[in-house]
Amino acid sequence: MSPRQLHLNVNLLHSGVYPSAWRLPDSDPRAFFDLGHYVRVAQIAERGKFDAIFLADSPAVNDRIDYRSFTSMEPTIVLATVAATTRHIGLIGTVSTTYNEPYNIARRFVTLDHASGGRSGWNAVTTADAASSRNFGLTGALEHKARYERAKEFTEVVHALFDSWEDDAFVGDKASARFVDTSKVHPIAHRGPHYSVAGPLNVPRSPQGRPVTVQAGGSNDGRDFAAAYAEAVFTLAQSIEEGVAYARDLRARAASYRRSGDSIVILPGLATVIGSTEAEAKRRQDELWELVPIEYSLARLAGTLQIDPTLLELDKPLPDPLPLPVNANHTMFQGTVNIARRGNLTVRQLIRALGGGVGHRIIVGTPEQIADDIEAWFKAGAADGFNLMPDVLPSGLETFVDTVVPILQSRGLFRTEYAGSTLRDHFGLQRPVSRYAKRSPEVASA
Ligand SMILES: Cc1cc2nc3c(=O)[nH]c(=O)nc-3n(C[C@H](O)[C@H](O)[C@H](O)COP(=O)(O)O)c2cc1C
């Protein structure tokens, strides 16, 4: 059994995780729709032997674009561009199970897998924000449980389509393919009756067997969905205890689906602000913070909590009680409230602690301090690695690759070379066998 290896992705949030990152002199405000920016960041991550780049996404303008750059270009197109300009780095794109069709998603990610030599991953999200729902004829997000029920069936169909070709897809001059009954996917109110396709995917099997399935959403429904289908999860954890508890829970749930616990790579988010000294790192954090308008932070916090911003008084604690809105992003809601309640923070102190974010942990320090923290979480079993969110891109990632990665490598925690060529190889995941493999392939004329 090879020793456990640390896994690192970069969550490529356009100019960086800080809402003010685009305002720094060495940042390009247009980076969020500059494909060259994504390619440059991916090449830095590849130089650092990272597992993957990760693109969050939702099909809407769902941030205050009067204050900051925002998630914009369609992720699989960006990833295809990166695929053509890199050789090893994994390519994970976030695509909603609520506002798409299984056939198109299966086809897109298997095509990306062929285009990249087996490096694609699909982050399956249910998309909680109301802005997206309005772009698809709905007046609000689907109810939380309904979103996840659909996500489970949607993913079941996508996986069946991934498997709809035998591994040896071309036997002689005939393609062996399988028909997939996709009629059981939930109808969505605005789409009327069941929609279904009854044909195999029209793309031969992915070079890595299947694109890797990733998930993000730590509510009870989210964990159940992840336990059933995810091979990697992007999580939110503020302490080693929280991380260990989540990992234990998820692995127990996976066992109930007869999946081994180590078949899921657990990657909490980690925002990084690095300085050659602690004081320099703190100065960098202060500079970024001073450039975040307080109105933006209040609006963002109100959005996470799904409350009226006027209920947030800067020098008072959060309203109490603060009910969990049924349709919120439960993970970010709870993560944010936990930070506030644990530290007995006023709203002003909370938004400073969040750094304009949604509750992910932020670490500010020297390369050694950051490597120590990563090692502690990894060895405690609180994380298999991290979805890194550098404060500013590309400079924050460059500093991480040049100063923190060598420390992790010198400690034997992180790869010094890619051992394989696919995303599965990087994550240490098995190549899945097609669910149809045991049956003799029907031969359909090519
Ligand atoms: C760490 C993390 C990252 C997420 N990223 C996205 C994203 O990029 N796009 C999206 O539509 N939803 C995203 N979500 C939301 C969830 O995928 C999902 O839509 C859900 O409703 C919120 O999850 P939860 O209620 O299980 O916490 C993210 C959730 C978490 C916890």
The ligand as an SDF file (V2000), in Angstrom:
LIG
                    3D

 31 33  0  0  0  0  0  0  0  0999 V2000
  -17.5300   24.2500   -0.6580 C   0  0  0  0  0  0  0  0  0  0  0  0
  -18.7520   24.4400   -1.5220 C   0  0  0  0  0  0  0  0  0  0  0  0
  -18.6200   24.9170   -2.8220 C   0  0  0  0  0  0  0  0  0  0  0  0
  -19.7570   25.0840   -3.6260 C   0  0  0  0  0  0  0  0  0  0  0  0
  -19.6100   25.5480   -4.9040 N   0  0  0  0  0  0  0  0  0  0  0  0
  -20.7250   25.7080   -5.6790 C   0  0  0  0  0  0  0  0  0  0  0  0
  -20.6250   26.2100   -7.0190 C   0  0  0  0  0  0  0  0  0  0  0  0
  -19.5540   26.5030   -7.5190 O   0  0  0  0  0  0  0  0  0  0  0  0
  -21.7740   26.3700   -7.7280 N   0  0  0  0  0  0  0  0  0  0  0  0
  -22.9990   26.0450   -7.2230 C   0  0  0  0  0  0  0  0  0  0  0  0
  -23.9980   26.2150   -7.9310 O   0  0  0  0  0  0  0  0  0  0  0  0
  -23.1410   25.5670   -5.9520 N   0  0  0  0  0  0  0  0  0  0  0  0
  -22.0270   25.4030   -5.1870 C   0  0  0  0  0  0  0  0  0  0  0  0
  -22.1500   24.9270   -3.9170 N   0  0  0  0  0  0  0  0  0  0  0  0
  -23.5270   24.6630   -3.4100 C   0  0  0  0  0  0  0  0  0  0  0  0
  -23.8540   23.1850   -3.3220 C   0  0  0  0  0  0  0  0  0  0  0  0
  -23.2660   22.4900   -4.3360 O   0  0  0  0  0  0  0  0  0  0  0  0
  -25.3380   22.8800   -3.4250 C   0  0  0  0  0  0  0  0  0  0  0  0
  -25.8530   23.6160   -4.4630 O   0  0  0  0  0  0  0  0  0  0  0  0
  -26.1630   23.0810   -2.2210 C   0  0  0  0  0  0  0  0  0  0  0  0
  -27.3930   23.4390   -2.2540 O   0  0  0  0  0  0  0  0  0  0  0  0
  -25.4940   23.6990   -1.0980 C   0  0  0  0  0  0  0  0  0  0  0  0
  -25.0570   22.6100   -0.4470 O   0  0  0  0  0  0  0  0  0  0  0  0
  -25.6180   22.1560    0.9830 P   0  0  0  0  0  0  0  0  0  0  0  0
  -26.9910   22.7260    1.1410 O   0  0  0  0  0  0  0  0  0  0  0  0
  -25.5750   20.6530    0.9130 O   0  0  0  0  0  0  0  0  0  0  0  0
  -24.6380   22.7360    1.9290 O   0  0  0  0  0  0  0  0  0  0  0  0
  -21.0300   24.7580   -3.1000 C   0  0  0  0  0  0  0  0  0  0  0  0
  -21.1640   24.2690   -1.8020 C   0  0  0  0  0  0  0  0  0  0  0  0
  -20.0300   24.1050   -1.0160 C   0  0  0  0  0  0  0  0  0  0  0  0
  -20.1830   23.5580    0.3670 C   0  0  0  0  0  0  0  0  0  0  0  0
  1  2  1  0
  2  3  1  0
  2 30  2  0
  3  4  2  0
  4  5  1  0
  4 28  1  0
  5  6  2  0
  6  7  1  0
  6 13  1  0
  7  8  2  0
  7  9  1  0
  9 10  1  0
 10 11  2  0
 10 12  1  0
 12 13  2  0
 13 14  1  0
 14 15  1  0
 14 28  1  0
 15 16  1  0
 16 17  1  0
 16 18  1  0
 18 19  1  0
 18 20  1  0
 20 21  1  0
 20 22  1  0
 22 23  1  0
 23 24  1  0
 24 25  2  0
 24 26  1  0
 24 27  1  0
 28 29  2  0
 29 30  1  0
 30 31  1  0
M  END
$$$$
